[in-house]
Amino acid sequence: MKKPAIRGLGLALLTVGLAGVLVGVTMLPGAATPPVNLVNTPLARGSNTSDGTIPLKAGTDVALAQITVTPGGSSGWHSHPGGAIVVVQQGSLTVYESVGSKCEIATYTAGQAFVERPGELDQVINTGTIPYVLFVTFPRVPQGEPARTDEANPGTCPGV
């Protein structure tokens, strides 16, 4: 009589364990979303050693890049550890920003500039008919670390 009880207990434990694995796998955040048709050309990078009046942090880097994205291309969901100061040289783009459970949308064209705050979660899409070209300054980049962090789609901007 004891063998069926032990076998039943074993099956119950196995079932609970498998259910736990299934829940764990489905609850994990999704994979990062990669850029599409994006070319990032690093232009310069240097370590901040000054005590200037712009709020930079000594010991971090300041990086400068030219980013080009063809029509329909995108940045993929991403953030920047020290933020980004962006100047649009050519084209137009739409920025989708995940803010809590909301999606904020802004469009920028040549001659405009905007700021992405540190840790801000964005997806940028070329909604125009020509490649967009950006010149981007990345302040406060931790030394030896990338200026950009690929992020999973937060699900706050449906269809993006």
C-alpha positions in Angstrom: 0.0 0.0 0.0 2.9 2.4 0.6 4.3 2.2 -2.9 1.2 3.8 -4.6 1.2 6.6 -2.0 4.9 7.3 -2.6 4.5 7.1 -6.4 1.5 9.5 -6.2 3.6 11.9 -4.0 6.4 11.7 -6.6 4.1 12.5 -9.5 2.5 15.4 -7.5 6.0 16.9 -6.8 7.0 16.4 -10.4 3.8 18.1 -11.6 4.3 21.1 -9.2 8.0 21.4 -10.3 7.1 21.4 -14.0 4.4 24.0 -13.4 6.9 26.2 -11.6 9.3 25.9 -14.5 6.6 26.8 -16.9 5.5 29.8 -14.9 9.1 31.0 -14.5 9.8 30.7 -18.2 6.6 32.6 -19.3 7.1 35.3 -16.6 10.6 36.2 -17.6 11.0 39.5 -19.4 11.4 39.2 -23.2 14.6 39.4 -25.1 16.0 42.8 -26.0 14.8 44.2 -29.3 17.6 44.8 -31.8 18.0 47.8 -34.0 16.8 47.4 -37.7 18.7 49.1 -40.5 20.7 51.3 -38.1 24.3 52.3 -38.5 26.0 53.8 -35.4 29.3 55.5 -36.3 31.3 56.4 -33.2 32.9 59.8 -33.8 34.7 60.5 -30.5 34.9 59.5 -26.9 36.8 61.0 -23.9 36.8 60.8 -20.1 35.5 63.9 -18.2 38.3 65.4 -16.1 36.8 68.9 -15.6 34.9 70.6 -12.9 32.7 72.5 -15.5 29.2 73.8 -14.9 27.4 71.2 -17.0 26.3 68.5 -14.6 28.8 65.8 -15.7 30.4 63.3 -13.4 34.2 63.1 -13.2 35.5 59.7 -14.2 32.7 59.0 -16.7 33.0 59.3 -20.5 31.3 61.6 -23.0 30.7 59.8 -26.3 29.7 61.3 -29.7 28.1 59.3 -32.5 26.5 59.7 -35.9 23.4 57.5 -36.2 21.8 56.8 -39.6 18.6 54.8 -40.0 16.9 54.0 -43.4 13.2 54.5 -43.9 11.2 51.9 -41.9 14.3 51.1 -39.7 14.3 51.4 -36.0 16.5 51.8 -32.9 15.0 48.9 -31.1 13.9 49.4 -27.5 16.8 50.9 -25.6 18.0 53.2 -22.9 21.2 55.2 -22.2 22.9 55.1 -18.7 23.8 58.8 -18.9 21.1 60.0 -21.2 21.5 61.4 -24.8 21.5 64.8 -26.4 20.2 64.3 -30.0 20.4 66.7 -33.0 18.5 65.7 -36.1 20.6 66.6 -39.2 18.4 65.0 -41.8 15.1 63.2 -42.1 12.3 62.7 -39.6 11.8 60.2 -36.8 9.2 59.2 -34.3 10.1 58.5 -30.7 8.0 56.1 -28.7 8.7 56.5 -25.0 7.5 54.0 -22.4 6.4 56.0 -19.3 4.9 53.7 -16.6 1.9 52.1 -18.3 1.6 54.8 -21.0 3.2 55.4 -24.4 4.3 59.0 -25.2 4.9 59.8 -28.9 6.9 62.7 -30.4 8.1 63.4 -33.9 11.3 65.3 -34.8 12.6 66.6 -38.1 15.8 68.1 -39.4 17.0 71.1 -37.4 15.4 70.0 -34.2 17.0 68.6 -31.1 15.8 66.5 -28.1 17.0 64.9 -25.0 16.6 61.3 -23.8 16.9 61.2 -20.0 19.1 58.5 -18.2 17.3 55.2 -18.2 14.4 56.5 -20.4 13.0 53.6 -22.4 12.6 54.5 -26.1 12.0 53.0 -29.5 12.8 55.3 -32.4 11.4 54.6 -35.9 12.3 56.3 -39.2 8.8 57.3 -40.3 10.1 59.4 -43.2 11.0 58.7 -46.8 14.8 59.3 -46.5 17.4 58.1 -44.0 17.5 60.1 -40.8 20.9 61.2 -39.6 21.5 62.1 -36.0 24.4 63.5 -34.1 24.2 62.3 -30.5 26.2 63.2 -27.4 26.1 60.6 -24.7 27.2 62.2 -21.4 28.0 60.3 -18.1 28.8 57.0 -19.8 30.4 54.6 -17.3 34.0 54.0 -18.4 34.4 50.9 -20.4 30.6 50.5 -20.8 28.4 51.1 -23.9 26.5 54.3 -24.3 23.4 52.3 -25.1 21.5 49.4 -23.4 19.3 47.2 -25.5 15.9 46.7 -23.7 13.0 44.3 -24.0 9.7 45.6 -25.5 7.8 46.9 -22.4 4.4 46.4 -24.2 3.2 49.9 -23.5 3.2 51.0 -27.1 1.0 48.5 -29.0 2.2 47.7 -32.5 5.6 49.2 -31.9 
